Every structure is written in C-alpha cells, then in structure tokens.
Amino acid sequence: MIATDTLESPRDAAPAGTDAPKLPRSLAGTPDDKEMLRSAVELTRDIATARPGIYWPDMLASAALGYAALAGAILIGNPVAAALSGVVAALALYRALLFIHELTHIHKNALPGFRFAWNLLVGIPMLTPSLMYEGVHTLHHARTRYGTVEDPEYLPLALMKPWSLPLFALVALLLPIGLLIRSALLVPLGAVIPPLRRLVWERASALSINPEFRRRPPEGDFARMVFWQELGASAWALFVVWWSATHSWRPLLIGIAVISLTALLNQIRTLVAHLWENEGEAMTVTGQYLDSVNVPPPAALAPLWAPVGLRYHALHHLLPSMPYHSLAEAHRRITAHLGTASTYEKGNYNGLLPLVGRLARSTMMPR
C-alpha cells in the first residue's frame, strides 16, 4: 500500500511525450487558465448538490465508530488491543471531525439539522464547535486573501527553516490540552473579564495557523450561535474535569491521547494540503490551484489521512462549494476533458511521502 504513495510527483516530472508548459517559480505571477476554470464549472453543475443520504450516514457512522473504539481503548485490559482500539478511534473521529470543513461551504439550508447534530455529537464533545471554522475558513478562499498575511490558514512553510516542519506537526499533540484549558477556564473567565474575552476570541477561537491572524467580533445570528456553542463546550469541559477529579483521570488521559493523534493526522494533512510557496502576494485562482494539492487514486492511503474529500484539495479551491462526495467524479470529468498536458494535471500528486519530501527540501534551499 505504501508503494503507491512514494512515486514521483507529476509536477516534478511532466508526462513523457507532452509539451506541458513550465510553471513560473512564483505562482503569484501565474495567469488564470480560463479554459480550466470554465470547464471545472460547466462539467460539474449536475453534481453540485449536497446529498443528505450520504452526509448523514457517513457522519453518524464515523462518530459512532469513533466513540465505540474510544470506549474500547478505555475499557480493554490488554494494552495492545487497547492501543489498536485507540488508533481506530483516532481515525474514525478524525473523519467525523473533518465534516466541519463541509459545514463552512454548504448552503445553510442544504442539510437541515446537520450543523446542529454535528455540533452536538462531534464538535462540542471534541471541544471544536463549528464556530472555530465558520467565518474563518472562507477567508482562506477569498480571492485577495489567499496566501497573504490576511489568510488565517496560510504560512509560507516551504520558505521557512527546516526545523519549522517537525515543530509545526508536533505542536498539534498539545491541541486537546489547549482546547480543554480554553473551554473549561478561559471562556468562563472571559464571561466576567471583557478584556480576556476579547483576547480569547481574537487569538484562540479559530482553527488557524497564521499567528498574525486576529479574528473580528461575531455579529448577528452568528454571534448568537457562538454563544450557545461556547456555552455547550464550556459546560462539557467543566463536567469532564469535575468527573475526572471525582472518579478517575484515566478516561480523560486516554481521550486526550486519542485526540492528540487525531490532531497530529490533521496537521500532517495540512502540511501537504498546499505547496506553501507564496511569499505574501495576492494570487490568481489558477495560482491558488497550483499552490494546492490533489492526491487522486491510486494513492491507497489518502482516504485515511485526507478523508471527506480532502484528497482533492486543489480541486476544492476551484470549486469550493462542491460537496465532498462529488469531488472524485468532478476530478474524473475534468481530467478526461482537459487531458494530461493541462494545467489541471499539474495540481495532481501521487502521495504523502513525496509531498513531505518536497516540502522538506524546499526548506533547505538557500534564500
């Protein structure tokens, strides 16, 4: 299975016998490929509707498997079996958690009740309610923000020091502890200390990786949604801490370990979601696409480390509202229409390991 994830990237070696144009080093200078943009829209109009019959069973089954496996990790006496159950829990909860990405893009009326159910079953129990992504992730897709200092989800990792990559990945292991401190301590204190409330909202209410990002105060209906989600997350966090202090810390510690593994998986996926080569300039849509990554079949492990359609992350930047269950078909249609010598083909890669290797080599280049 690993062999399919260790092949050379098509960006590094153009298909034999083609005249694929070379890309400029700075993708910010890439002109829009209007044929690709037009084809992406026209070829996929009939599959652009979110299907409740796929969303609901997928999310519910992922959450159910994740919590059942987590219970197994806590209750099973055999250490090896408990560890294996913990790995299953991390993978299943990872898939369930990544539906937060879909919530930011689907129309609010497309799946009645789905946002509420996801927050109740996944977001609040994992202390990651949808408020931490909604109103933030869409900034990453903004035409004038992507790859700039105003993008909450962009860092020029390829231009940073080599030690920044392992640090970026490993810091995710501390995420569940940070989330617990946030919901059990900082948010309740912020309710009575306005300066702390503003600080927590600006700096610790978003799933962002850009340390310069400052979040604006919520308004209107979103502010009301934030209130209830914060209340639910804080109530759950305080209950977990109280129960652990009066009964046993073991379930909480195992839960933290499982969520840490989930966070690490997501951080590794983030490492290879883009090429991270932009130096802060605004980019065309085509430039954004080429700075992003698809890992289509036959990469066998991609559904595990990039579930819920995120193996087609570059395509997602072309069609942000396309539901995850339609991305594979959209990719097939666009590839068949444009061919292997197209700009679209240059966003496709063969696996996780060559992408990590490419990023690591970029950090070692002299600047």
C-alpha positions, 0 to 999 in steps of 0.5 A, a space after each residue: 500500500 505504501 508503494 503507491 504513495 512514494 512515486 514521483 510527483 507529476 509536477 516534478 516530472 511532466 508526462 513523457 511525450 507532452 509539451 506541458 508548459 513550465 510553471 513560473 517559480 512564483 505562482 503569484 505571477 501565474 495567469 488564470 487558465 480560463 479554459 480550466 476554470 470554465 470547464 471545472 464549472 460547466 462539467 460539474 453543475 449536475 453534481 453540485 448538490 449536497 446529498 443528505 443520504 450520504 452526509 448523514 450516514 457517513 457522519 453518524 457512522 464515523 462518530 459512532 465508530 469513533 466513540 465505540 473504539 474510544 470506549 474500547 481503548 478505555 475499557 480493554 485490559 490488554 494494552 495492545 488491543 487497547 492501543 489498536 482500539 485507540 488508533 481506530 478511534 483516532 481515525 474514525 473521529 478524525 473523519 467525523 471531525 473533518 465534516 466541519 470543513 463541509 459545514 463552512 461551504 454548504 448552503 445553510 439550508 442544504 442539510 437541515 439539522 446537520 450543523 446542529 447534530 454535528 455540533 452536538 455529537 462531534 464538535 462540542 464533545 471534541 471541544 471544536 464547535 463549528 464556530 472555530 471554522 465558520 467565518 474563518 475558513 472562507 477567508 482562506 478562499 477569498 480571492 485577495 486573501 489567499 496566501 497573504 498575511 490576511 489568510 488565517 490558514 496560510 504560512 509560507 512553510 516551504 520558505 521557512 527553516 527546516 526545523 519549522 516542519 517537525 515543530 509545526 506537526 508536533 505542536 498539534 499533540 498539545 491541541 486537546 490540552 489547549 482546547 480543554 484549558 480554553 473551554 473549561 477556564 478561559 471562556 468562563 473567565 472571559 464571561 466576567 473579564 471583557 478584556 480576556 474575552 476579547 483576547 480569547 476570541 481574537 487569538 484562540 477561537 479559530 482553527 488557524 495557523 497564521 499567528 498574525 491572524 486576529 479574528 473580528 467580533 461575531 455579529 448577528 445570528 452568528 454571534 448568537 450561535 457562538 454563544 450557545 456553542 461556547 456555552 455547550 463546550 464550556 459546560 462539557 469541559 467543566 463536567 469532564 474535569 469535575 468527573 475526572 477529579 471525582 472518579 478517575 483521570 484515566 478516561 480523560 488521559 486516554 481521550 486526550 491521547 486519542 485526540 492528540 493523534 487525531 490532531 497530529 493526522 490533521 496537521 500532517 494533512 495540512 502540511 501537504 494540503 498546499 505547496 506553501 510557496 507564496 511569499 505574501 502576494 495576492 494570487 490568481 485562482 489558477 495560482 491558488 490551484 497550483 499552490 494546492 494539492 490533489 492526491 487522486 487514486 491510486 494513492 491507497 492511503 489518502 482516504 485515511 489521512 485526507 478523508 471527506 474529500 480532502 484528497 482533492 484539495 486543489 480541486 476544492 479551491 476551484 470549486 469550493 462549494 462542491 460537496 465532498 462526495 462529488 469531488 472524485 467524479 468532478 476530478 474524473 470529468 475534468 481530467 478526461 476533458 482537459 487531458 494530461 498536458 493541462 494545467 489541471 494535471 499539474 495540481 495532481 500528486 501521487 502521495 504523502 511521502 513525496 509531498 513531505 519530501 518536497 516540502 522538506 527540501 524546499 526548506 533547505 534551499 538557500 534564500 
